[in-house]
C-alpha cells in the first residue's frame, strides 16, 4: 500500500513516501494555507500514486478533523476537505501525537517534542492522550513554551535551555508516572545529555507514526490496535 506521510510543522512541511527512507520538505510558516500545502505536496510527489495519506497537524484534532487553525500557520484549515482534495482516504492526528505513536515501545510513555513550539502526548498501554502542556508554568511564572520552544532556545541560550529540558522531563515523569520519556522534535539533537529514563527521538518518528495510523488496514502489527481504534481519524 502506498502511504504518504505529511508532517506539518511551524517551519517546514516534511513528506515521506512509504518504503522510501528519505523525506522531502518545503517551508511552511505564517503564509501556509491548505491550498499551499496541496501545491507543495503535488510538486513533491510528481507521478507517485497515493492510496492512503497520514497527516500530522499542528493543532487540536477532534473526530478526525481540525477544530482550530494553527497558531504558526495561515487560516482556512478548519472545515477543509482533505480527503476530497487528495482524492483518497486521509487520516489526521495532532503532529506531536503522530511522532509519539512512531516512538512508542509499550507501557506508559510521555512524548516531549521540542520544535517551533512544545508538543506533548501521553500513551498508556496503547491509548493516545494528546496534551497541551506547553501552557503550563515551568520556571519563574513562565510556561514550558517560553523556555523550551525554538524561540526559548534563542532567548535563553543552550545551557539554560538544556537545564529547562532536564527539569521539565523530571517534572513530567513524576506527574504522569511515566515509564520513559521520548524527547523528540527538530531540536532534540540539541539535548546533549539525556535526563534519566529519557530516550532521544526525532522527526523521522513521524513517518513511522504515520504508517502505524493505517495498521487496521495493512498487514503490519507493531503496536496494539487500541492505538488505532482510539484515533477515529479518517476523513469523510
C-alpha positions as CSV (number, residue, x, y, z in Angstrom):
1,X,0.0,0.0,0.0
2,X,1.4,3.4,-1.0
3,X,1.1,5.6,2.1
4,X,2.1,9.3,2.1
5,X,3.0,10.7,5.5
6,X,2.8,14.5,5.9
7,X,4.1,16.3,9.0
8,X,3.1,19.9,9.0
9,X,5.5,21.9,11.2
10,X,5.7,25.5,12.1
11,X,8.9,25.9,10.0
12,X,8.7,23.1,7.4
13,X,6.3,20.6,5.9
14,X,8.0,17.2,5.8
15,X,6.9,14.4,3.4
16,X,7.7,10.7,3.4
17,X,6.6,8.1,0.8
18,X,6.2,4.6,2.2
19,X,9.2,2.4,1.7
20,X,11.5,5.4,1.0
21,X,13.8,6.4,3.8
22,X,14.5,10.0,2.7
23,X,12.0,12.8,3.2
24,X,11.4,15.8,1.2
25,X,10.3,19.2,2.7
26,X,9.3,22.7,1.8
27,X,8.8,25.8,4.0
28,X,5.6,26.3,6.0
29,X,5.2,29.4,8.2
30,X,2.6,32.1,8.6
31,X,1.6,32.1,4.9
32,X,0.9,28.3,4.6
33,X,-2.8,27.6,3.7
34,X,-4.3,24.2,2.9
35,X,-4.2,25.2,-0.7
36,X,-0.4,25.9,-0.4
37,X,0.0,22.6,1.2
38,X,-1.7,20.8,-1.7
39,X,0.5,22.6,-4.2
40,X,3.7,21.7,-2.3
41,X,2.7,18.1,-1.9
42,X,1.8,17.7,-5.6
43,X,5.1,19.2,-6.6
44,X,7.0,16.8,-4.3
45,X,5.1,13.7,-5.5
46,X,5.2,14.1,-9.3
47,X,3.6,10.9,-10.6
48,X,3.8,8.9,-7.4
49,X,0.4,7.2,-6.8
50,X,-1.1,7.6,-3.4
51,X,-3.5,5.1,-1.8
52,X,-3.6,6.5,1.8
53,X,-2.4,9.7,3.5
54,X,-1.5,10.4,7.1
55,X,-1.2,14.0,8.2
56,X,0.4,15.3,11.4
57,X,-1.5,18.6,12.1
58,X,-0.1,21.3,14.5
59,X,-3.3,21.8,16.4
60,X,-6.2,20.1,18.0
61,X,-7.9,17.2,16.1
62,X,-11.4,16.1,17.1
63,X,-13.3,13.2,15.3
64,X,-10.6,13.2,12.7
65,X,-10.8,16.9,11.8
66,X,-9.1,20.1,12.9
67,X,-11.2,22.3,15.2
68,X,-8.8,25.3,15.4
69,X,-6.4,26.9,12.9
70,X,-2.7,26.5,13.9
71,X,-1.0,29.4,15.6
72,X,2.0,29.3,13.4
73,X,0.2,28.9,10.0
74,X,-2.3,30.8,7.9
75,X,-6.0,30.2,8.3
76,X,-8.5,28.0,6.4
77,X,-7.7,24.6,8.0
78,X,-11.0,24.1,9.9
79,X,-13.5,22.5,7.6
80,X,-11.1,21.8,4.8
81,X,-11.9,18.6,2.9
82,X,-8.5,16.8,2.9
83,X,-9.9,13.5,1.5
84,X,-11.7,15.3,-1.3
85,X,-8.7,17.4,-2.2
86,X,-6.3,14.5,-2.3
87,X,-8.8,12.1,-3.8
88,X,-8.1,9.2,-1.3
89,X,-8.7,8.3,2.3
90,X,-6.9,10.6,4.8
91,X,-6.3,10.3,8.5
92,X,-5.3,13.2,10.7
93,X,-3.6,13.3,14.1
94,X,-2.0,16.0,16.2
95,X,1.6,16.3,15.0
96,X,3.1,15.6,18.4
97,X,0.8,12.5,18.8
98,X,1.9,11.2,15.4
99,X,5.6,11.4,16.4
100,X,4.7,9.9,19.8
101,X,2.9,7.0,18.1
102,X,6.0,6.4,15.9
103,X,8.2,6.4,19.1
104,X,6.0,4.1,21.2
105,X,7.5,0.9,22.6
106,X,4.8,-0.1,25.0
107,X,3.9,0.8,28.6
108,X,3.4,4.4,29.8
109,X,5.3,6.7,27.5
110,X,5.4,10.5,27.6
111,X,6.4,12.3,24.4
112,X,8.1,15.8,24.7
113,X,8.5,17.4,21.3
114,X,11.0,20.3,21.0
115,X,10.4,22.2,17.8
116,X,8.9,25.6,16.8
117,X,6.7,25.1,19.9
118,X,6.4,22.3,22.5
119,X,4.4,19.2,21.6
120,X,3.2,16.8,24.3
121,X,1.4,13.4,24.2
122,X,0.9,10.6,26.7
123,X,0.4,7.0,25.6
124,X,-0.6,4.4,28.1
125,X,-1.0,0.8,27.1
126,X,-1.7,1.8,23.5
127,X,-4.2,4.6,24.2
128,X,-3.1,8.0,22.9
129,X,-3.8,11.1,25.0
130,X,-2.9,14.4,23.2
131,X,-1.9,17.1,25.6
132,X,-1.1,20.9,25.6
133,X,1.5,21.1,28.4
134,X,3.2,24.0,26.7
135,X,0.8,26.3,28.5
136,X,1.8,25.1,32.0
137,X,4.2,27.1,34.1
138,X,7.8,25.8,34.4
139,X,10.0,28.4,36.0
140,X,9.6,32.0,37.2
141,X,5.9,32.1,36.3
142,X,6.7,31.4,32.6
143,X,5.5,28.5,30.6
144,X,7.0,25.4,29.1
145,X,6.7,27.0,25.7
146,X,8.5,30.1,26.8
147,X,11.6,28.1,27.8
148,X,11.5,25.0,25.6
149,X,10.4,26.3,22.2
150,X,12.7,27.3,19.4
151,X,12.4,31.0,20.5
152,X,13.2,29.9,24.0
153,X,16.4,28.3,22.9
154,X,17.4,31.5,21.1
155,X,16.2,33.7,24.1
156,X,18.0,31.8,26.9
157,X,20.9,30.1,25.2
158,X,21.8,26.4,25.1
159,X,22.9,25.9,28.7
160,X,19.8,27.3,30.3
161,X,17.6,25.7,27.7
162,X,19.1,22.3,28.3
163,X,18.6,22.7,32.1
164,X,14.9,23.7,31.4
165,X,14.5,20.5,29.3
166,X,16.0,18.4,32.1
167,X,13.8,19.9,34.8
168,X,10.7,19.6,32.6
169,X,11.4,15.9,31.9
170,X,11.8,15.2,35.7
171,X,8.6,17.0,36.4
172,X,6.6,15.2,33.7
173,X,7.9,11.8,34.7
174,X,6.8,12.3,38.3
175,X,3.4,13.8,37.4
176,X,2.5,11.1,34.9
177,X,4.2,8.0,36.5
178,X,5.7,7.5,33.0
179,X,7.9,4.5,32.4
180,X,10.0,6.6,30.0
181,X,10.1,9.9,28.2
182,X,10.9,10.3,24.5
183,X,12.4,13.7,23.7
184,X,11.8,14.4,20.0
185,X,11.2,17.2,17.5
186,X,13.6,19.2,15.5
187,X,15.7,20.4,18.4
188,X,16.0,17.0,20.1
189,X,19.7,16.8,19.0
190,X,20.4,20.0,21.0
191,X,19.9,17.9,24.2
192,X,23.4,16.6,24.7
193,X,22.9,14.7,28.0
194,X,19.6,13.0,28.3
195,X,17.9,13.1,31.7
196,X,17.3,9.8,33.5
197,X,14.7,7.5,31.8
198,X,14.7,9.6,28.7
199,X,15.2,8.4,25.1
200,X,16.0,10.5,22.0
201,X,13.5,10.7,19.3
202,X,13.4,12.7,16.1
203,X,11.2,13.9,13.2
204,X,11.7,10.6,11.5
205,X,9.4,9.0,14.0
206,X,6.6,11.0,12.5
207,X,7.0,8.7,9.4
208,X,6.6,5.5,11.5
209,X,3.7,7.0,13.3
210,X,2.0,7.9,10.0
211,X,2.4,4.3,8.9
212,X,1.0,3.0,12.1
213,X,-2.1,5.1,11.7
214,X,-3.2,2.6,9.0
215,X,-2.3,-0.7,10.7
216,X,-6.0,-1.7,10.8
217,X,-6.0,-1.9,7.0
218,X,-2.4,-3.3,6.5
219,X,-0.5,-6.4,7.5
220,X,1.8,-4.5,9.8
221,X,1.1,-5.2,13.5
222,X,3.7,-3.4,15.6
223,X,1.5,-1.8,18.3
224,X,-1.8,-2.8,19.9
225,X,-4.8,-2.0,17.7
226,X,-6.2,0.0,20.7
227,X,-3.9,2.7,19.4
228,X,-5.6,2.8,16.1
229,X,-9.2,2.5,17.4
230,X,-8.5,5.5,19.7
231,X,-7.9,7.8,16.7
232,X,-11.3,7.8,14.9
233,X,-9.4,9.9,12.4
234,X,-10.4,9.0,8.8
235,X,-11.7,12.0,6.9
236,X,-15.0,11.5,5.1
